């Protein structure tokens, strides 16, 4: 599980609540709150 504010690295992350996909393109990118439902937990896609 990954949370908003973490820098888990490049890749695709899926909101554990609604399934929205967030893509991080750089290892320094920070996970945002889900753009669809504003939840804060993700799993690796």
PDB file with one MODEL, atoms N, CA, C and O in Angstrom:
MODEL        1
ATOM      1  N   UNK A   1       0.842  -1.187   0.000  1.00  0.00           N
ATOM      2  CA  UNK A   1       0.000   0.000   0.000  1.00  0.00           C
ATOM      3  C   UNK A   1       0.884   1.246   0.000  1.00  0.00           C
ATOM      4  O   UNK A   1       1.917   1.309   0.667  1.00  0.00           O
ATOM      5  N   UNK A   2       0.449   2.203  -0.752  1.00  0.00           N
ATOM      6  CA  UNK A   2       1.154   3.479  -0.835  1.00  0.00           C
ATOM      7  C   UNK A   2       0.166   4.569  -0.461  1.00  0.00           C
ATOM      8  O   UNK A   2      -1.036   4.438  -0.692  1.00  0.00           O
ATOM      9  N   UNK A   3       0.679   5.643   0.116  1.00  0.00           N
ATOM     10  CA  UNK A   3      -0.191   6.730   0.562  1.00  0.00           C
ATOM     11  C   UNK A   3       0.195   8.044  -0.100  1.00  0.00           C
ATOM     12  O   UNK A   3       1.337   8.240  -0.517  1.00  0.00           O
ATOM     13  N   UNK A   4      -0.791   8.946  -0.188  1.00  0.00           N
ATOM     14  CA  UNK A   4      -0.550  10.295  -0.691  1.00  0.00           C
ATOM     15  C   UNK A   4       0.624  10.910   0.062  1.00  0.00           C
ATOM     16  O   UNK A   4       0.729  10.797   1.283  1.00  0.00           O
ATOM     17  N   UNK A   5       1.505  11.563  -0.694  1.00  0.00           N
ATOM     18  CA  UNK A   5       2.674  12.206  -0.103  1.00  0.00           C
ATOM     19  C   UNK A   5       3.937  11.370  -0.200  1.00  0.00           C
ATOM     20  O   UNK A   5       5.038  11.896  -0.037  1.00  0.00           O
ATOM     21  N   UNK A   6       3.798  10.071  -0.465  1.00  0.00           N
ATOM     22  CA  UNK A   6       4.968   9.217  -0.620  1.00  0.00           C
ATOM     23  C   UNK A   6       5.543   9.360  -2.016  1.00  0.00           C
ATOM     24  O   UNK A   6       4.858   9.785  -2.947  1.00  0.00           O
ATOM     25  N   UNK A   7       6.830   8.993  -2.150  1.00  0.00           N
ATOM     26  CA  UNK A   7       7.504   8.979  -3.450  1.00  0.00           C
ATOM     27  C   UNK A   7       7.904   7.541  -3.763  1.00  0.00           C
ATOM     28  O   UNK A   7       9.061   7.163  -3.582  1.00  0.00           O
ATOM     29  N   UNK A   8       6.944   6.738  -4.233  1.00  0.00           N
ATOM     30  CA  UNK A   8       7.212   5.314  -4.435  1.00  0.00           C
ATOM     31  C   UNK A   8       7.979   4.984  -5.705  1.00  0.00           C
ATOM     32  O   UNK A   8       8.334   3.825  -5.919  1.00  0.00           O
ATOM     33  N   UNK A   9       8.243   5.968  -6.550  1.00  0.00           N
ATOM     34  CA  UNK A   9       8.978   5.725  -7.784  1.00  0.00           C
ATOM     35  C   UNK A   9       8.079   5.704  -9.005  1.00  0.00           C
ATOM     36  O   UNK A   9       6.854   5.775  -8.903  1.00  0.00           O
ATOM     37  N   UNK A  10       8.717   5.604 -10.165  1.00  0.00           N
ATOM     38  CA  UNK A  10       7.975   5.587 -11.431  1.00  0.00           C
ATOM     39  C   UNK A  10       7.023   4.411 -11.483  1.00  0.00           C
ATOM     40  O   UNK A  10       7.296   3.345 -10.931  1.00  0.00           O
ATOM     41  N   UNK A  11       5.905   4.616 -12.151  1.00  0.00           N
ATOM     42  CA  UNK A  11       4.980   3.508 -12.334  1.00  0.00           C
ATOM     43  C   UNK A  11       3.532   3.936 -12.284  1.00  0.00           C
ATOM     44  O   UNK A  11       3.208   5.122 -12.233  1.00  0.00           O
ATOM     45  N   UNK A  12       2.676   2.940 -12.299  1.00  0.00           N
ATOM     46  CA  UNK A  12       1.241   3.142 -12.266  1.00  0.00           C
ATOM     47  C   UNK A  12       0.718   2.721 -10.903  1.00  0.00           C
ATOM     48  O   UNK A  12       1.070   1.659 -10.390  1.00  0.00           O
ATOM     49  N   UNK A  13      -0.121   3.559 -10.328  1.00  0.00           N
ATOM     50  CA  UNK A  13      -0.692   3.306  -9.008  1.00  0.00           C
ATOM     51  C   UNK A  13      -2.201   3.402  -9.132  1.00  0.00           C
ATOM     52  O   UNK A  13      -2.725   4.269  -9.830  1.00  0.00           O
ATOM     53  N   UNK A  14      -2.894   2.502  -8.447  1.00  0.00           N
ATOM     54  CA  UNK A  14      -4.351   2.404  -8.557  1.00  0.00           C
ATOM     55  C   UNK A  14      -4.980   2.715  -7.207  1.00  0.00           C
ATOM     56  O   UNK A  14      -4.611   2.127  -6.191  1.00  0.00           O
ATOM     57  N   UNK A  15      -5.931   3.642  -7.203  1.00  0.00           N
ATOM     58  CA  UNK A  15      -6.650   4.007  -5.980  1.00  0.00           C
ATOM     59  C   UNK A  15      -7.367   2.768  -5.443  1.00  0.00           C
ATOM     60  O   UNK A  15      -8.070   2.080  -6.183  1.00  0.00           O
ATOM     61  N   UNK A  16      -7.186   2.494  -4.162  1.00  0.00           N
ATOM     62  CA  UNK A  16      -7.801   1.307  -3.566  1.00  0.00           C
ATOM     63  C   UNK A  16      -9.303   1.487  -3.342  1.00  0.00           C
ATOM     64  O   UNK A  16     -10.002   0.510  -3.075  1.00  0.00           O
ATOM     65  N   UNK A  17      -9.807   2.709  -3.444  1.00  0.00           N
ATOM     66  CA  UNK A  17     -11.231   2.961  -3.246  1.00  0.00           C
ATOM     67  C   UNK A  17     -12.020   2.918  -4.551  1.00  0.00           C
ATOM     68  O   UNK A  17     -13.026   2.214  -4.645  1.00  0.00           O
ATOM     69  N   UNK A  18     -11.567   3.672  -5.564  1.00  0.00           N
ATOM     70  CA  UNK A  18     -12.369   3.789  -6.785  1.00  0.00           C
ATOM     71  C   UNK A  18     -11.706   3.205  -8.028  1.00  0.00           C
ATOM     72  O   UNK A  18     -12.359   3.086  -9.065  1.00  0.00           O
ATOM     73  N   UNK A  19     -10.430   2.838  -7.954  1.00  0.00           N
ATOM     74  CA  UNK A  19      -9.762   2.234  -9.096  1.00  0.00           C
ATOM     75  C   UNK A  19      -9.142   3.216 -10.077  1.00  0.00           C
ATOM     76  O   UNK A  19      -8.628   2.809 -11.119  1.00  0.00           O
ATOM     77  N   UNK A  20      -9.185   4.501  -9.759  1.00  0.00           N
ATOM     78  CA  UNK A  20      -8.570   5.520 -10.618  1.00  0.00           C
ATOM     79  C   UNK A  20      -7.074   5.246 -10.739  1.00  0.00           C
ATOM     80  O   UNK A  20      -6.415   4.916  -9.753  1.00  0.00           O
ATOM     81  N   UNK A  21      -6.547   5.384 -11.944  1.00  0.00           N
ATOM     82  CA  UNK A  21      -5.123   5.147 -12.187  1.00  0.00           C
ATOM     83  C   UNK A  21      -4.382   6.470 -12.153  1.00  0.00           C
ATOM     84  O   UNK A  21      -4.797   7.449 -12.773  1.00  0.00           O
ATOM     85  N   UNK A  22      -3.273   6.482 -11.414  1.00  0.00           N
ATOM     86  CA  UNK A  22      -2.376   7.632 -11.368  1.00  0.00           C
ATOM     87  C   UNK A  22      -1.020   7.151 -11.835  1.00  0.00           C
ATOM     88  O   UNK A  22      -0.511   6.143 -11.345  1.00  0.00           O
ATOM     89  N   UNK A  23      -0.427   7.873 -12.787  1.00  0.00           N
ATOM     90  CA  UNK A  23       0.872   7.481 -13.322  1.00  0.00           C
ATOM     91  C   UNK A  23       1.937   8.471 -12.869  1.00  0.00           C
ATOM     92  O   UNK A  23       1.786   9.679 -13.046  1.00  0.00           O
ATOM     93  N   UNK A  24       3.003   7.958 -12.289  1.00  0.00           N
ATOM     94  CA  UNK A  24       4.140   8.794 -11.909  1.00  0.00           C
ATOM     95  C   UNK A  24       5.243   8.564 -12.939  1.00  0.00           C
ATOM     96  O   UNK A  24       5.621   7.424 -13.211  1.00  0.00           O
ATOM     97  N   UNK A  25       5.755   9.652 -13.508  1.00  0.00           N
ATOM     98  CA  UNK A  25       6.748   9.557 -14.575  1.00  0.00           C
ATOM     99  C   UNK A  25       8.177   9.752 -14.099  1.00  0.00           C
ATOM    100  O   UNK A  25       9.120   9.538 -14.860  1.00  0.00           O
ATOM    101  N   UNK A  26       8.344  10.155 -12.852  1.00  0.00           N
ATOM    102  CA  UNK A  26       9.678  10.446 -12.344  1.00  0.00           C
ATOM    103  C   UNK A  26       9.815   9.899 -10.930  1.00  0.00           C
ATOM    104  O   UNK A  26       8.835   9.856 -10.186  1.00  0.00           O
ATOM    105  N   UNK A  27      11.005   9.484 -10.556  1.00  0.00           N
ATOM    106  CA  UNK A  27      11.211   8.899  -9.225  1.00  0.00           C
ATOM    107  C   UNK A  27      11.028   9.916  -8.102  1.00  0.00           C
ATOM    108  O   UNK A  27      10.897   9.534  -6.939  1.00  0.00           O
ATOM    109  N   UNK A  28      11.018  11.209  -8.439  1.00  0.00           N
ATOM    110  CA  UNK A  28      10.827  12.237  -7.412  1.00  0.00           C
ATOM    111  C   UNK A  28       9.379  12.707  -7.319  1.00  0.00           C
ATOM    112  O   UNK A  28       9.056  13.541  -6.473  1.00  0.00           O
ATOM    113  N   UNK A  29       8.489  12.176  -8.188  1.00  0.00           N
ATOM    114  CA  UNK A  29       7.071  12.554  -8.129  1.00  0.00           C
ATOM    115  C   UNK A  29       6.432  12.042  -6.843  1.00  0.00           C
ATOM    116  O   UNK A  29       6.758  10.957  -6.362  1.00  0.00           O
ATOM    117  N   UNK A  30       5.525  12.832  -6.299  1.00  0.00           N
ATOM    118  CA  UNK A  30       4.809  12.488  -5.075  1.00  0.00           C
ATOM    119  C   UNK A  30       3.384  12.065  -5.432  1.00  0.00           C
ATOM    120  O   UNK A  30       2.746  12.681  -6.285  1.00  0.00           O
ATOM    121  N   UNK A  31       2.889  11.016  -4.780  1.00  0.00           N
ATOM    122  CA  UNK A  31       1.506  10.586  -5.018  1.00  0.00           C
ATOM    123  C   UNK A  31       0.541  11.661  -4.527  1.00  0.00           C
ATOM    124  O   UNK A  31       0.632  12.108  -3.384  1.00  0.00           O
ATOM    125  N   UNK A  32      -0.383  12.072  -5.392  1.00  0.00           N
ATOM    126  CA  UNK A  32      -1.386  13.061  -4.986  1.00  0.00           C
ATOM    127  C   UNK A  32      -2.589  12.363  -4.370  1.00  0.00           C
ATOM    128  O   UNK A  32      -2.693  11.139  -4.439  1.00  0.00           O
ATOM    129  N   UNK A  33      -3.509  13.129  -3.764  1.00  0.00           N
ATOM    130  CA  UNK A  33      -4.794  12.531  -3.421  1.00  0.00           C
ATOM    131  C   UNK A  33      -5.443  12.070  -4.730  1.00  0.00           C
ATOM    132  O   UNK A  33      -5.173  12.646  -5.784  1.00  0.00           O
ATOM    133  N   UNK A  34      -6.269  11.069  -4.677  1.00  0.00           N
ATOM    134  CA  UNK A  34      -6.926  10.562  -5.889  1.00  0.00           C
ATOM    135  C   UNK A  34      -7.680  11.701  -6.570  1.00  0.00           C
ATOM    136  O   UNK A  34      -8.467  12.395  -5.926  1.00  0.00           O
ATOM    137  N   UNK A  35      -7.442  11.899  -7.882  1.00  0.00           N
ATOM    138  CA  UNK A  35      -8.129  12.983  -8.589  1.00  0.00           C
ATOM    139  C   UNK A  35      -9.628  12.741  -8.772  1.00  0.00           C
ATOM    140  O   UNK A  35     -10.372  13.674  -9.077  1.00  0.00           O
ATOM    141  N   UNK A  36     -10.074  11.502  -8.590  1.00  0.00           N
ATOM    142  CA  UNK A  36     -11.491  11.185  -8.772  1.00  0.00           C
ATOM    143  C   UNK A  36     -12.272  11.218  -7.458  1.00  0.00           C
ATOM    144  O   UNK A  36     -13.355  11.801  -7.394  1.00  0.00           O
ATOM    145  N   UNK A  37     -11.722  10.590  -6.402  1.00  0.00           N
ATOM    146  CA  UNK A  37     -12.499  10.474  -5.157  1.00  0.00           C
ATOM    147  C   UNK A  37     -11.802  11.089  -3.937  1.00  0.00           C
ATOM    148  O   UNK A  37     -12.366  11.082  -2.843  1.00  0.00           O
ATOM    149  N   UNK A  38     -10.614  11.606  -4.103  1.00  0.00           N
ATOM    150  CA  UNK A  38      -9.794  12.262  -3.068  1.00  0.00           C
ATOM    151  C   UNK A  38      -9.297  11.341  -1.954  1.00  0.00           C
ATOM    152  O   UNK A  38      -8.794  11.825  -0.939  1.00  0.00           O
ATOM    153  N   UNK A  39      -9.429  10.029  -2.124  1.00  0.00           N
ATOM    154  CA  UNK A  39      -8.866   9.107  -1.135  1.00  0.00           C
ATOM    155  C   UNK A  39      -7.337   9.140  -1.231  1.00  0.00           C
ATOM    156  O   UNK A  39      -6.786   9.749  -2.148  1.00  0.00           O
ATOM    157  N   UNK A  40      -6.652   8.487  -0.289  1.00  0.00           N
ATOM    158  CA  UNK A  40      -5.206   8.657  -0.192  1.00  0.00           C
ATOM    159  C   UNK A  40      -4.402   7.373  -0.190  1.00  0.00           C
ATOM    160  O   UNK A  40      -3.208   7.408   0.105  1.00  0.00           O
ATOM    161  N   UNK A  41      -5.017   6.231  -0.510  1.00  0.00           N
ATOM    162  CA  UNK A  41      -4.254   4.975  -0.548  1.00  0.00           C
ATOM    163  C   UNK A  41      -4.293   4.353  -1.945  1.00  0.00           C
ATOM    164  O   UNK A  41      -5.307   4.376  -2.643  1.00  0.00           O
ATOM    165  N   UNK A  42      -3.144   3.801  -2.314  1.00  0.00           N
ATOM    166  CA  UNK A  42      -2.968   3.217  -3.646  1.00  0.00           C
ATOM    167  C   UNK A  42      -2.296   1.881  -3.539  1.00  0.00           C
ATOM    168  O   UNK A  42      -1.658   1.558  -2.537  1.00  0.00           O
ATOM    169  N   UNK A  43      -2.451   1.092  -4.610  1.00  0.00           N
ATOM    170  CA  UNK A  43      -1.666  -0.123  -4.771  1.00  0.00           C
ATOM    171  C   UNK A  43      -0.940  -0.008  -6.098  1.00  0.00           C
ATOM    172  O   UNK A  43      -1.365   0.724  -6.992  1.00  0.00           O
ATOM    173  N   UNK A  44       0.150  -0.731  -6.216  1.00  0.00           N
ATOM    174  CA  UNK A  44       0.940  -0.712  -7.447  1.00  0.00           C
ATOM    175  C   UNK A  44       0.142  -1.348  -8.568  1.00  0.00           C
ATOM    176  O   UNK A  44      -0.489  -2.388  -8.376  1.00  0.00           O
ATOM    177  N   UNK A  45       0.166  -0.725  -9.743  1.00  0.00           N
ATOM    178  CA  UNK A  45      -0.587  -1.224 -10.889  1.00  0.00           C
ATOM    179  C   UNK A  45       0.209  -2.144 -11.766  1.00  0.00           C
ATOM    180  O   UNK A  45      -0.305  -2.639 -12.769  1.00  0.00           O
TER     181      UNK A  45
ENDMDL
END
